[in-house]
Amino acid sequence: MGLLGETAGRLPDRAMLDEYRSAGTKAAQQGVPLRTIVDAALREAEQIGSAAVLPALRRAVSALIEGYEDAQRLALRSEEEARREFVDDLLQGRAERLAERAEHFGLRLAESYVVAVARPVTGIPDAMAGTIERELIARFGSHNILIAVQSGLLVCVVPGTLTAATGEFTHHVRSRFEPGWRIGIGRAHRGPGGVVTSYREASNAIDLGDRLGLRAPVLKAADLLVFPVLLRDREAIEDLVTSVLSPLLDARGGPEPLIDTLEQVFAAQGNQTAAARRLGISTRAVTYRLERVRRLTGFSPEDPTQRFTLETAILGARLLDWPTSRDQ
């Protein structure tokens, strides 16, 4: 390598140290192991066989390592930037060279993928995504997994065949996030477009959970398919909500107590005692409120057909933020 031939017996000057740094950078770019460089410098010092060369050796090796590490840091930043760009393009559906770039990050986009997204109460530490990704790969023995931070969400992309992976992802979120987190899980879809679809389903599941006041921390898009169907015909759902629930606006104390009671009765499969327990009121109060609903609206929660109409109207009201949206 000839690192010390010109400096044996004297310390290297600034120009020589810059050359050593440059040599270290070039070695890193060429994939030469750092141990190989240091061993070469030590062998050269042994051949010279003089104690006077040790200070020069120390500085030369230090400069080599500095250049090598600088190149590694630059390569790492470049890789991280490429990864961020790829994730952004993948989840936004920008398809330029997407399959080719996906292979670099271990994804085979011809397969089916499921996307899960986790929303924290506070921010997501930079190192968390990498840590969770490494632990998932260690668990499932597959590099066909991607974890990234996107728009304040922790995104997990896994093959549709790894059904346990989203459960493991949930475990890591539960153990690392502060209470109040929520996860949405999309359905399995094939190809780059399928990843985008699953990502949107997962994000929408969280949004629906918020709008409907759902308590479950983990929401699956497959369990919420009825709500996008309702929202596709907004005019129809608005008409249903207005026609069925508007009479509740005249109730003493406003419509919210009656709407809350209907929600809890429906959630409890008609069990008024369980609904009363959730509401923190007596069973007699629940019965009274349901009778008030029947008299005001003409719909009885105990009649199967009328119950379905009432329940759909209640869901629509939550989706539309009714009656708040009525006043805006």
C-alpha positions in Angstrom: 0.0 0.0 0.0 3.0 2.3 0.5 1.5 4.3 3.3 4.6 5.0 5.3 7.4 5.0 2.9 7.6 8.7 2.6 6.9 9.4 6.3 9.2 6.9 8.0 10.9 8.8 10.8 8.8 11.9 10.6 5.1 12.8 11.2 2.9 13.1 8.1 1.9 16.6 7.2 -1.6 17.9 6.4 -1.3 17.0 2.7 -0.3 13.4 3.5 -3.1 13.1 6.0 -5.6 14.3 3.4 -4.2 11.6 1.1 -4.7 8.9 3.8 -8.3 10.1 4.3 -8.9 9.9 0.6 -7.4 6.4 0.5 -9.7 5.3 3.3 -12.8 6.8 1.5 -11.8 5.1 -1.7 -11.3 1.7 0.1 -14.8 2.0 1.6 -16.4 2.8 -1.7 -14.7 -0.2 -3.3 -15.8 -2.4 -0.4 -12.4 -3.2 1.0 -12.7 -4.3 4.6 -11.3 -1.9 7.2 -9.3 -4.7 8.7 -7.5 -5.2 5.4 -6.3 -1.6 5.4 -5.1 -1.6 9.0 -3.3 -4.9 8.5 -1.5 -3.6 5.4 -0.3 -0.5 7.4 0.9 -2.7 10.3 2.8 -5.0 8.0 4.5 -2.1 6.3 5.5 -0.8 9.8 6.9 -4.2 10.7 9.0 -4.2 7.5 10.5 -0.8 8.3 11.3 -2.1 11.8 11.8 1.2 13.5 10.2 2.6 16.7 10.3 6.0 15.1 7.6 5.0 12.6 4.9 4.4 15.3 3.7 8.0 15.7 3.5 8.3 11.9 1.7 5.0 11.8 -0.8 6.1 14.4 -1.7 9.3 12.5 -1.8 7.6 9.1 -4.1 4.8 10.4 -6.3 7.4 12.2 -6.7 9.4 8.9 -7.4 6.2 6.9 -10.2 5.2 9.4 -11.6 8.7 9.4 -11.9 8.7 5.6 -13.3 5.2 5.7 -16.0 6.1 8.3 -16.9 9.3 6.5 -17.6 7.3 3.3 -19.7 4.8 5.3 -21.8 7.6 6.9 -22.3 9.2 3.5 -23.4 5.9 2.0 -25.8 5.3 4.9 -27.4 8.7 4.5 -27.7 8.1 0.8 -29.3 4.7 1.4 -31.7 6.2 4.0 -32.7 8.9 1.6 -33.3 6.4 -1.2 -35.4 4.3 1.2 -37.5 7.4 2.2 -38.1 8.2 -1.5 -39.0 4.6 -2.3 -41.5 4.4 0.6 -43.1 7.7 -0.4 -43.4 6.6 -4.0 -44.7 3.2 -3.1 -47.4 4.5 -0.8 -48.4 7.3 -3.1 -48.6 5.0 -6.1 -45.9 6.7 -8.1 -44.7 3.7 -10.2 -41.5 4.9 -11.8 -39.0 1.9 -11.7 -41.0 0.8 -8.6 -40.5 -2.9 -9.0 -36.8 -2.6 -9.7 -36.3 -0.4 -6.6 -38.5 -2.7 -4.5 -36.2 -5.6 -5.1 -33.3 -3.6 -3.6 -35.3 -3.3 -0.3 -36.4 -6.9 -0.3 -39.9 -6.6 -1.7 -41.4 -8.7 -4.5 -44.3 -6.6 -5.6 -45.9 -9.3 -7.7 -47.1 -10.9 -4.4 -50.0 -9.9 -2.2 -49.2 -7.5 0.6 -51.0 -6.3 3.8 -50.3 -2.9 5.2 -50.8 -2.0 8.8 -50.4 1.6 10.1 -49.9 2.6 13.8 -50.7 6.1 15.0 -49.0 7.2 18.2 -50.1 9.8 20.7 -46.7 11.5 20.4 -43.9 11.3 17.8 -42.1 8.2 16.6 -38.4 8.0 17.4 -36.2 7.7 14.3 -34.6 4.4 15.4 -37.9 2.7 16.2 -38.8 1.7 12.6 -35.4 0.0 12.1 -35.6 -1.8 15.4 -39.1 -3.2 14.8 -38.2 -4.2 11.2 -35.1 -6.1 12.4 -37.1 -7.9 15.1 -39.8 -8.9 12.6 -37.2 -10.2 10.2 -35.5 -12.1 13.0 -38.9 -13.6 14.0 -40.2 -14.6 10.5 -36.9 -15.2 8.7 -38.0 -13.1 5.7 -36.6 -9.9 4.2 -39.9 -9.4 2.5 -40.9 -6.9 5.2 -40.8 -3.1 5.2 -41.2 -0.8 8.2 -41.1 3.0 7.7 -42.4 6.3 9.1 -44.9 8.0 6.7 -47.0 11.1 7.5 -46.7 10.6 11.3 -47.7 7.0 11.0 -45.6 3.9 11.6 -46.2 1.8 8.4 -45.7 -2.0 8.2 -45.8 -3.7 4.8 -45.8 -7.6 5.0 -46.7 -10.4 2.7 -50.3 -11.5 2.8 -49.1 -15.0 3.5 -47.4 -13.9 6.8 -50.7 -13.7 8.7 -49.0 -13.5 12.1 -46.8 -10.6 11.1 -49.4 -7.9 11.8 -50.0 -9.4 15.2 -46.3 -9.2 16.0 -46.3 -5.6 14.7 -49.2 -4.9 17.1 -47.2 -6.4 19.9 -44.2 -4.1 19.3 -46.5 -1.1 19.1 -48.2 -2.0 22.3 -44.9 -2.4 24.1 -43.2 0.8 22.8 -46.0 3.3 22.2 -47.7 5.4 25.0 -51.3 4.5 25.7 -53.7 6.0 23.3 -52.2 4.5 20.1 -54.3 3.0 17.4 -53.6 0.6 14.6 -55.4 0.1 11.3 -55.0 -3.0 9.2 -55.8 -3.1 5.4 -56.7 -6.1 3.4 -54.3 -8.2 1.3 -54.0 -6.9 -2.3 -51.6 -7.8 -5.1 -48.9 -5.7 -6.7 -47.7 -2.1 -6.3 -51.3 -0.8 -6.6 -52.3 -3.3 -4.0 -49.9 -1.9 -1.5 -51.4 1.6 -2.0 -54.9 0.2 -1.6 -54.1 -1.6 1.6 -52.3 1.4 3.0 -55.3 3.6 2.3 -57.7 1.0 3.8 -55.5 0.9 7.0 -55.4 4.7 7.3 -59.1 5.0 6.7 -59.8 2.4 9.3 -58.2 4.6 11.9 -60.2 7.6 10.6 -63.4 5.7 10.8 -62.6 4.5 14.4 -62.2 8.1 15.4 -65.4 9.3 13.7 -67.5 6.4 15.1 -66.0 6.6 18.6 -64.9 3.0 18.4 -63.0 1.8 21.5 -60.9 -1.0 19.9 -57.2 0.0 19.5 -56.8 -2.3 16.5 -59.2 -1.9 13.6 -59.4 -4.1 10.5 -60.6 -2.7 7.2 -62.3 -6.0 6.5 -64.6 -5.5 9.6 -65.5 -2.0 8.5 -66.5 -2.5 4.9 -70.1 -1.3 5.4 -69.0 2.2 6.2 -67.3 3.1 2.9 -70.4 1.7 1.2 -72.6 4.1 3.3 -70.4 7.1 2.5 -70.4 6.4 -1.3 -73.9 7.7 -1.4 -73.7 10.7 1.0 -77.0 12.2 -0.2 -78.8 9.0 0.7 -77.2 8.6 4.1 -77.9 12.3 4.9 -81.5 11.8 4.0 -81.8 8.7 6.2 -80.2 10.5 9.2 -82.4 13.5 8.8 -85.6 11.6 8.3 -85.1 9.2 11.2 -83.2 11.2 13.8 -84.3 14.8 13.4 -87.2 14.3 15.8 -84.6 13.6 18.6 -83.5 17.3 18.3 -86.7 18.2 20.2 -85.9 15.9 23.1 -85.2 17.5 26.5 -81.5 17.6 27.0 -80.8 17.3 23.3 -80.3 14.2 21.1 -76.9 13.0 22.4 -78.1 11.0 25.4 -80.6 9.2 23.3 -78.1 8.5 20.5 -75.5 7.3 23.0 -78.1 4.9 24.5 -79.0 3.5 21.1 -75.3 3.0 20.3 -74.7 1.1 23.5 -77.9 -1.0 23.2 -76.9 -2.0 19.6 -73.3 -2.7 20.8 -74.6 -5.0 23.5 -76.8 -6.9 21.1 -80.0 -5.5 22.7 -78.9 -6.3 26.2 -80.2 -3.3 28.1 -78.5 -4.2 31.4 -75.1 -4.3 29.7 -75.9 -1.1 27.9 -76.8 0.6 31.2 -73.6 -0.6 32.8 -71.5 0.9 30.0 -73.5 4.2 30.2 -73.3 4.4 34.0 -77.1 4.6 34.4 -79.8 2.3 35.6 -81.6 -0.2 33.4 -84.8 1.6 34.1 -83.3 4.8 32.6 -82.2 2.9 29.5 -85.8 1.5 29.1 -87.2 5.0 29.5 -84.8 6.5 26.8 -85.7 3.7 24.3 -89.3 4.5 24.8 -88.6 8.2 24.2 -86.9 7.2 20.9 -89.9 5.2 19.8 -92.3 8.0 20.6 -90.3 10.7 18.9 -89.1 8.9 15.8 -91.8 6.2 15.4 -89.0 3.5 15.2 -88.6 0.8 17.9 -85.2 -0.8 18.6 -87.1 -4.0 19.4 -88.6 -4.4 16.0 -86.0 -6.2 13.7 -86.7 -4.0 10.6 -87.0 -0.8 12.5 -83.9 -1.7 14.6 -81.9 -2.0 11.3 -83.1 1.4 10.1 -82.2 3.0 13.5 -78.8 1.4 13.7 -77.9 2.4 10.2 -79.1 6.0 10.9 -77.0 6.1 14.1 -73.9 4.9 12.2 -74.6 7.5 9.5 -74.9 10.2 12.2 -71.5 9.3 13.5 -69.9 9.3 10.1 -71.4 12.7 9.3 -70.7 14.1 12.7 -74.5 14.8 13.0 -76.0 16.9 14.6 -72.9 19.1 14.9 -72.4 19.2 11.1 -76.1 20.3 10.8 -75.3 23.7 12.4 -72.2 24.4 10.3 
